[in-house]
């Protein structure tokens, strides 16, 4: 019985390590303003790439800022989806570890309400 428990503990530890390794390498990206804004984020949520098309020159500073922030939020929300897949494939979604990791990412990177994102996109298009 002790050997079985030890083996199970070892298997769980390996799965948790694999999850940690996978989560550390996750990246996500999103596009806003019909492709004029492109953002990539790391697993931490930090922006790792920002590309702006020349069309953004037609926007006011506040419009551009809103579009960039919405695009960042969409990219970060995609992290939650990818972490959920990593959890499912390693420790399992029903495990305490899996729920804790998924819940943490969901709290840190909530999905932007579609109406807010759509409003920013629609407002930006008015100037184009």
C-alpha positions, 0 to 999 in steps of 0.5 A: 500500500505504501508503494502504491501511495508513493507511486501515485504521489510521484506521478502527481508530482511529475504531472504538476511539473509538466503543467508548470513547464507547459504554462511557462511557455504559453503565449497568446495573441489577438488582433484589433481594429481590423488587423491594425493592432496586433498584440502578443502576451506571455503566460504572465500576461506581459505584452511581448509584442505590439504591432501597429499598422499605419491606419492607426495614425487616423485615430485619436490617442484615446481611441488607439489606447482603448483599442490596444487595451482591448486587444491586450485583454483579448490576448490575455483571456486566450491564456485562460483557454490555453492553460485549461488545455494544459491542465486537462492534459496534465493534472486533470481539470478535476484535480485540486491543482488543476482547479487552482491553476485554472481559477487563478488565470481566470481571475487574473485575465477575465474575458472582456465583455463583447459589447465593450470590445465591439464598442471600441472597435466600432468607435475606431472605425468611425475615423477610418 
